[in-house]
């Protein structure tokens, strides 16, 4: 269905497009039971609350900021500092990357300081001592203001088992259960007061049950109010089928408890949501995840995807650290919603087809996310959009594009979203109706509505349109005004003012290597003077791109290194300078380059191995060999010698490695226990930088990860080591990963080259 190795897009006509051979997405008749979007009904600011993760981050740099930042992450939950519950996911260690990506809140699962699940109960006095140690570390952390403490995790199953029975209110009044509940309430009070004494400004979340219990929450909040121990954030888990039928009932009931008690509204955080593989398999599945996302955003609450498999994968939205599954693209669309949400009415409030929508008056775009139709494998629907009479900038005719992302499973990378329909629609009585059929139950869809100014189909090769990209600062979108000859529906403008102007393209490439970035641009009014933009790749400045004078649209090509999977390519005002001429950005195309990286094999006789490090045979390694047994002591090292570069500067180093280590002392019932191995990387004898390597699941698999290194002109040496001694009981894993080879690449090569204007 999809063609094009980069974009995953399909060529489309303006009228209709096939979703798969022999079928048409664009229906000829209007299906019953439409999804209704009312642009005139503003339902509030975007919360982006569903973009949260429990153990979604594994270790520093795992996953990359490329796959995290586009999702607009809001809240995560991670283990206690130096906790023993899992081999990675320490809250203090992953917080810097999360906060840098725009994250707002880091919840700390404090009981994850214990090794076992369910948690070993050593008494409340033992727990208070551990809290003292944990809080002392948090209070010294530079990200202290972002942390929220979760002192009890699923207390109904840990330490206070049986105090309430899921979906069995008849058993609530049993004497033994009442006694256990009272013990929990009193322990909550003891822990809460202890923590507030240590830090009066501490933010505490709870009670954090494994499900929503009306009566227990009523009793808990009455007790907490009477004893002045109310949580700052209300938390519970939604992990079962009842979420789909009862979510709004749960939410409304809790808000009623607050009102009845005269308690100020608390932020709500569903800090575990989503069913495991054996009970619904929501993770990584866009057609299922849209159900959770829409309900959480409608209620303006936070939610964190549950930790059912491996840490550091954004809960199965990504694989191999920087590659997206089908579910990731749905959350990327979610992060790209701008403006405010508008009312969406599904065919049934609790039915499978759900959607959410936003309207951005400044960008003159409406975006709608929708999907889901179990048990049917394919289905038809109609998206009815009304309220255009309150958004007259759309005019009397609009352009509609519909994009799809498919279920790729949790361990397989997905192609980029593809266009399933593109067409123009007359606005009649303030509304349009877009009939669609042969939609797939496990897929999710995005509809983008703009003024009717399209001049070419969207899906053309590997082209990314600026008007659909993320824009910041004073950059805006223009539709058909001023400059003819653009591609798609319009272009971006506004890089020449005092405010920072930026356009970010999120691109997906199949392998580490060099690629040509072909930027199509114009200068306002066909200016005779040249201009420039700053190019950033993966959040780092690369070069200034000169934009020669162009009477109409011109193109400039820059060859850069991109990582396998997701990359962020940004064009911005260089140093917020006053540009000579106003720049218009039309589109970005990605093309392969014939430039190759320089490769250095670990087993080369030029290299130096010390201590236990030795060459091993491995059929999956390049050349059939790799170097293992690095680390577990400072004397066991691998040094690459004669790594040559033409000039000093910052380079990208691609490390091919294997890491199949799992926590061995206790395997969790469902969490994989993957260990992120560490290596200290030393260049030319300088101070070592510590880097973590994600798990490749099996020792026979070799994958790549990219780091930056500063190299000097001529020959360089790069040493891999790990001085830590192995002690799994204390969560210290001393060996570095097996190293297959390294590749060295400059972030940018060649001078940006102006191209002839396209015909």
N, C-alpha and C positions, 0 to 999 in steps of 0.2 A: 504494500500500500504506500509506504513512504519511500521516496527516493531522494538522493542527495546525501552523501556521507556525513555532512556536517549538520545541516539544519533539521533533517528529518521531515522537511516540509514536502507537500505535493503541489504540483502545478494545478491551478484552478482556473475555471472560467468565471466570469462575473455572475453568471446565472446559477450554476449548480456545480457540485463536485461529488465524485464518488468516494465514499468512506472506505469501501473495499470492493473488489471486483464484482460487477454485476448488480450493485445496489446504489441507490441515491440517497444521500443524507437529506437533501432538500425535498420535502414531501410536496406532492401536488394537491393534497387535500389537507384541511386543518384538523389535526387530532383533537379529541375532546380533552377536558381536564388540563387546561394550560397552566404553565407557571407564569404568574402575573407579577410584573414589576411596575411599581408606581413611582416615577421620577419626582412627582410633586410631594411625596410624603417623606420628609427628612426624618430618619430614625436615629440620628446622632453621629458623633465622631466615630471614626474607625478605631476599634480597640486593638485589632490584630492579636487578640488574646489567645486564639487557638494555636499560635506559633510558639508553643512552649514544649519543653522536653525534660523528662526524667532520665538522668544519666545519658542524655543525648550527646554530651561532650565527654571524651574519654581521658585524654591527657593534653598537655600544652600542644597546640597546633593540630590536634586530632578532634574533629575534622578541620579542614581548612576554612579560613574566613570567607573564601569564595562561595562555599555552599551555605554558610551561615548568614552572612550579611543580607543577601537578597530577600530573605524570608521575614525581615523586620522582627527578629526574635524579641519576645517580651519577658518571659520568665522561664527559668530552669530550676530543677531540683537536683542536687548532687549530694554525694556522701559527706559526712563529717570530716573535718581536717584529720588526716592520717587514720581514717577509719579502716576497719578490717573487713567490712562486709563484702566488698568487691575489690579486685586488684587495681582498679583505676576509677576515675570520676571524682577526684578530690575537689571540693567546692572552691577552696582557695587557689588551687592551681589552674583551674579552667576559667575562673572569673575574669582575668584580664582580657582574654580573647573575646569572651561574651560581651563584656561591657564595651569594648572597642567596636564591636559589631552593632551597637545600639541597644543592647539588652538592658532591661530596667531592674529586674529582680532576680536574685539568686537565693533559692530556698535551700536550707541545709537540713538534710535528714539526719538528725543527731543520733538516733539509735543505730544508725549504720556504723557507728564506732565499734559495735559488737561484731563478732566473727560469724555467728550462726544465724540461720533463718529457719523457724522463728527465732527471735533474739533470745540469747540466754539471759535468764532473769537472775541476776546476782544481788538483787535488792536495791531499793531506792537510794540508799546511802552510797552504794557503789556508783550508781548513775550520776548522783550529784557531784561526786569527785571528778568523774569524766567530763561533766559539763563545765566544771571550773577550768580544766585544761583546754577544752575546745574553745570556750569563749575568750580566754586569754589570747589565743592565736587570732581569732576573728577580730578582736578589738584592736590588734596591731596591724591589721591588713589595710592597705590603701583603698580598697573597695568596700570598706566597712559599711558604708551607707546603703549599699545594694543588698546586703544580706538580710534574710528573714529566717528565723529559727523555727524548725518543725520538731518539737520535743518528743512527740509520739507519732509513730507511723502504724496505721491500722491497729489501734489498741484493742479493737474487738477480736483480733486474732493473736495479738502479742501481749502477754502479761495479764490481759483481762479477757481472755477467751470466753465466749459464751455470755458476755454481758448483754448482748442483744443478738437476735437471730434474724438473718436476712429474710425479709418478706414473710415473717411469721409473728405478727403482733400479738397473737394469742399467748405466746410464751413470755411476753415482756414482763408480766407481773409475777413470774416465778420468784420465790424468795431468794434463791441463790443468785439469780441474775441481778436482782436489785442490789444485793450485797456487793457483787463484783462491780457494778456500775458506781456505787458509792465509793468504793476503794479507788476506782479510776479518777473520779471527780476530786477526791482528796489528794491523790498523787499529782494530779494536774495543778492543783493549788500550790502544793509544796514546790514543785518544779518551777512553776510560773513565778512565784514570789522569790525563789532563789535566783532565778535569772535576772529579774528586774532589779534585785539588790546589787548584782554584779554590774549591770548596765541598765539604768532606768530608761534609756532610749531604745533598748532592744525591741525589735519587732518580732512578735511571736504568733505563729499560725497554728490552727487546730480547729476541732479536735482530731481531724484527719482519719475518719472512719473509712473502711473499705467500701462502704455504700452509704446511701442516704437513708437515715432512720428518722422519721418524723418525731416520734415520742422521745427518743434519746436526745435529739438535738433540742427539743423543747426543754427537757429537764437539765441538760448541760448548760444551756444559756441562762436558765433561771438561777442555777447554782453559781455560775461564773459571774453573773451580775451581782448577786447577793454578797459574793466574796471578793468583788473587785479584781477578778482575774479573767476578764473578757479577752479573747484572742484579738490581735490586731488585724489578722487576715483569717477569714473563714475558709476552711479546706475540707474537702472530702473527695472520694474516688468514684468514678463512673466507669465500670469495667464489664457491664453485662448488657444483655438484650433490653432490659427495662429502660435503659437510657433513651431508646428511640421512642418509646411510648410515654415515658414518665418524666422526661427532663424538665419540661416547663412546670409540671406539678411540683417537682423537687425545688426548683428555683423559687416559685411563687410561695411555697410553704415557708421556706427559710426567710424570705423577706417579710412574711406575715409575722413570724416569730419576733423579728426585730421590732416591727411596728407595735405589736402587742405589748412588748416589754419596754418600749420607749428607748430602744438602743439605736444609736446612730448606725447607718448602713456601713457594713464592713465590705472591703473588697472580697470577692469570692474567687478562689483558685481551686479548680479541679485538677489537683497536681498529679493525677494519674488518670488518663482516659484512653480507651481503645481496648478491644477484645484480643486475646491471644489467638494463635493459629488454631488451636483445638476448639475455639468457641466463637469463631466468626472471622478471624484473620483480617483485621482491619489495617495493620501496619503496612505501609508501602502501597496500599491499594487505594487509588484515587477515587473510585466509585463508592467506596465505603467511607473514606475519610471526609468526604464532602458532607456526609450526614452529621458528623460530630462538629465540624468547622462551622456550619451554618447555625446550629443551635447555640453554640458558645458565643459566636459573634452577635447573634440576635439579642442575647442576654447581656452582652458587654461584660463577660467574665473572662478570667484567664484559664487556660487549660494546658496541660503538659501530657504529651504522648507517653504511654506507659512503656516501661522497660521490660520487654519480654524476651529479648534475645541478647544483643551485644551492645556494650557501651561505645560511645563515640561515633555512632552511625546516624545521629539525629533520629533515633528510633526507627531505623530502616527506611528513612527517606533517602539515604545515600549508601553507596557501596564503594569499597576500596578508597575511602577517604575523600575523594574529590569528584566522584561520578554520581550522577543523579539517577534515582529510580523514578518510575512514573509518578509516585506520590510527591516527590520533591517539586515537580513542576507545578502541581496544584498549589502548594504552599508558596511557591515563587509568585504565582499569579495573585494569591492572597496578599502578599507583601507589596505588590504593585498597585493594589487598589488605592486610589487617592480621592480627596474630597470628603464626602460623608456617605454613610450608608442610607439606602432608601428602602421603602417597604417592599418585601417580596412575599407573595401569597402562594404557597405550593398547592397542588391539587388536594392534599390532605395535610393537616398540621403535623401528624405523626407518621405520614406515609414515606415511602422510599425516595421519591423525587423531591429534592430539596435544592435551594439556591440562596445566594446572597448577592447583593448588588451595591454599587457605589456610583455616585455622580460627582464629577469634578467640573464645576462651572468654569474655572480658569483654563483647564486643559480642554474643555468642551468634549468630554468623553464620558460615556457611561460604560461600566464593565459589570458583567454578570457571570458568576460562577455557579454551575449547576451540575447535577448528575444523580445517579442511583436509581435502580429499578428492580431489586431482587423480588421474586425469584426469576423473573424473566431475564433471558440473556440479551435480548435486544428489545428496544421499545421505541415508541414514537411520542413526541410531545410537541407542544407549541409554546414558544416564549412570547407572551403578550406584554408589550411595553407601552405604558400610557403615561400621561403627564407631560408630554412634549409641549403643550401649550404654556406650561410654566418654565420651559427651557427653550425660549424662542431662538437661541443661537444655533440650534440644530437646523433651523429652516423647515421647509415643507417636504424635504426628502433627505433620508439618511443612508449612510453606508454601514453595513453590518458584516462583521467577520466572526466566524465561529471556529475555535481552535480546540483540539482534543489532546489529551494525554492518557495513555493506556496503562493498564496494570502490567508491570514488568517483574513482579515478585520482589522479594526483599534482598536478593543477592545478585541481581543482574541489572546492569546499567540500561537506562532507557534512552531512546532517541529523543531529540527535542520535540516539542509540540508541533503538530501538523495542522494545516488549515483544512477543515471539513466543509466549510461553506463560506461563500462571499457573495454579497449581493446588495442592491440598492432598493430601498423601500419608500413608497410614498407615505407620508404622515397623514392619516385620515381621522378626523375628529380627535386629534391629539394623541393618536396611538398608531402602533404598527403591530403586526403579528408575523412571527417567523416560524413557520411549521418545519419540523425536523423529524425524520424517522431513521430507523436502523442505527440508533444510538446504542452504545454498548454498556451493559450494566456495571462493569468494573472500571469503566473509564470516567473521567471528569471532563467538563467542557468550560471554555471561557468564551463569552460573547463580548465583542467590543463594538460600540456604536459611536460614530463620529458624523459630522456633517458630510453630505454627499459631494465630496471633492476628489474622489479617487481617479487616478489617471492610469493605473496599471494594477494587475493582480498582486497581492501581497507575497505569495509564495513563489519567488523567482530565484532559484539557485540557493545560494547561501547568503541572501541579503537580509539585513536587519534594519527595519525602518526606525528612524529617529523619533517619529511622532508617537510610537508605541513604547519607546524605551523609558527608563527612569530618568526624570529631569529634576534638578535642584536649583536653588538660587533664583536668579532672575531669568532663567531660560523658560521660554513658553513655546507653544505649538501654534503654527499658522496653517490654515486650511485654504489653499487656493488663492491667498492674498499676495499680491506684490510680485511673486517670482513664479513664472510658469515653468513647465518642463520637469517638475519633481516626479519621483516615483512614489507609489503607494497613495496615501491620502493627504499628505502634507509634509511639513518639515519643522525643524526646531530652530529657534533664533533667540539671541539674548546673552551672548558670551562677552559683551563689551562694556558692561556696566560695572559699578564699584562693588556690587554684591557678587559673591562667588557663583559662577554659572557652570553647570556640569550636566553632561548626558552620559548615562551608563548603559552599555550594551552587555547583556549576559549571554555569552556564547559557549557552545559545547563543541569540543574537538575530540577526535578519536585516539590521539596519541600525543605524547610529549614531543615537542619539536618546534621548528620554525614555521610561521604562517605569515602570509601577506594580509595586512589590513588595508583594504581599499576604501578610503573615505570619500564620499561624494559630497561636495560642498559648493557654495556660491558665496560671493561677497555682495552685500546689499547694493542694489542699483548697478551691478556690473562694474564695481569700482576698479579704477586703474591701479590703486595701491594694493600691496600685498598685506597679508595678516598672518596669524599663527594661532595654534591651540596647543595646550599641554596634553600629552598623551600619558595616561596612567594605566598600568596593567596589574591586576590583582592587588590594587591598593597602593602601588608604588609608582612614583614618577619614573618615566622612561626617557622621554625626550620631548622637545618642542617640535611640533610638526608645522613647517612653513606652508602657507597657503598662498600660492602665487595669484596675482590678479586674474580674474576670470570674467569674461563678458556675460556668460551664462553659468551653467553648472560645470565644474571641473572635478577632477579626481586626483588624489595623492595616495601613494602606496608606501607603507612602512612595514618592514619585515621584523617581526618580534617573536620571542619565544613564548609559547603557551603550554600550559599543563594539560595532560590527559584529563578530560572531563570539563568541569565548569571553570570559566574564566570571566573576570570582570574587566571590560575595556572601557575606559572613561576618557572623554574629551572635555577639557575645562579651560577656563580663562587662565593663561599662563601668569602665575604669581599675582592674580587679580589685577592684571595690568589693564590700562586703557588701550584697547586694540586700535590699530590704525583704521580698520574698517569692520563693520558689523558682519559677523559670520552666520551663515545659514547652513545647517547640517541636514542633509537629505537621508542618507543611508550609509550603512557599513556592510561591506562584503568581505568574507573570509575566504582565502584561497591557499592551497598548499604551496609550499616553497621547496625548491630543490636543494636548499642549504641544509647541511647535516651537522649534528653536534659531534664533538670530539669524544671518543669512547676510550675508557681505560679499564681493562679487566683486572679483577681482584687477584687472580692467580698469576699475573704477569711476573716474570723473574726480576723485573725492575723494582718491584715492591719489596718492602721489608715486613716480615712477620716476626713477632716476638712472643715469648712465653708459650701459652697453650694454643694460640692462633695457628691454624693450619689449613692447607688446601684440601678440599673434599670433592668427590665426584658427585655430580647431580645432573641427570639428563635434562631437567627443565631449565638449568642455568645456561646463560649464553656461553658457548664454548665448552659446555659440559662440566664446568668446575666452578666452585665458589670458595670463599674463605669463611670458616666457622670457628667456634670456640674463642671468640673475641670477648674480652671483658672478664667479669667475675674476679676482679683484681686489676690493679693499675699496670701490671707488667705484661698483659696479654693484649697486644695491639696489632692492627693492620695499618701500614702506611703506604699510600699511593705516592710514588715518586715520579718526577719529571712530568708533572701536569703543566703543560705549556699554554700560555695565552699571549696574544700579541701586545696587550697593553694592560696596565693596572686598572682595577675597578671592581665593580660588583658583578658577579656571575651567578647564573642559576646552575645548581648541581643536582642532577637527576641520579638518585641512588636506587639501583635494583637490589632487592633484598628479599629474604624469606624469614618469616616469624610465625611459627605454629605453636608457641607456648600458651598453655592454659594453666589456670590456677589448679594445683594438683591436690591440695590438702582436703578440699571439699568442693564437690561439684554441686552447684545450685540446681534446684529442680528444673528451672527453665533458663536462667541466665547462663550464657555460654562460658563465662569466666575467662575470656580472652585477656591476655597480658599484652600491654603495649611495651615492647622492649625499648630500652634507652641506649643511646650512644653519645659519647662526648666526642665532638668533632673539632680537631685542632688544625689550624692552617699555618704552616711555616713557623711552628713553635709558639704561636700567639695563644692567648687565653682560650680555652676550649669553650664551645657553645654546646649546651645540652639539647639534644633533639630526641623526639619520641617517634617510634615506628609502629604503625597500626598492625593488627594481626592479619596475616595472609591465610588463616584458617588451617593450612596444611604446610608442613615443612617442604614439601615438593613444589609448592607454588611460589613464584617470584613475582613481586609487584614493584611499582615505582613510587617514590615520594620525592618531592622537590624542596630543596633548601637553598638559601642564598649564602654565598661565601665571597669574601674579599680576597682577591688574588693580586699578586704583583706581576709586573711584566716579566716574561720569560718563564723559567722553571719554578714550580711550586711543589710542596709536599702537603698531603692531607692525611691525617691520622684519625682512625676510629678506635675508641676504647670505651671502657666502662669500669671505673674503679670500685663500684659497689659490689659487695659480697652477697651471694645468693642466700636469701632467707625467706622463703614463701610465707612462713607463719607470720612474719612481720611486714609482709607485702613489699619486700625488696627483691628484685629480680635482676641479678647481677650481669647476665650475659647481654651483649649487644646482639642485634639480629645477624643472621648470615648475610654476607655481602657478596653479591655477584659481580657488579661493576658500577662505575660511575660514568656519567656523561656531563660535559661542561658546555654551557651555552651562554653567550652574551644576551642580556635582556633585549637588546635591539641591535640590528646590524644593518648596514647600508644607510646611506642618506635617503630620507624620504624623497620619492620620485614623483613629480607631477606626471599625470597621464593625460592623454588626449581626451577632450570632452566626449562622452559617449554619444553615438549617433541616435 
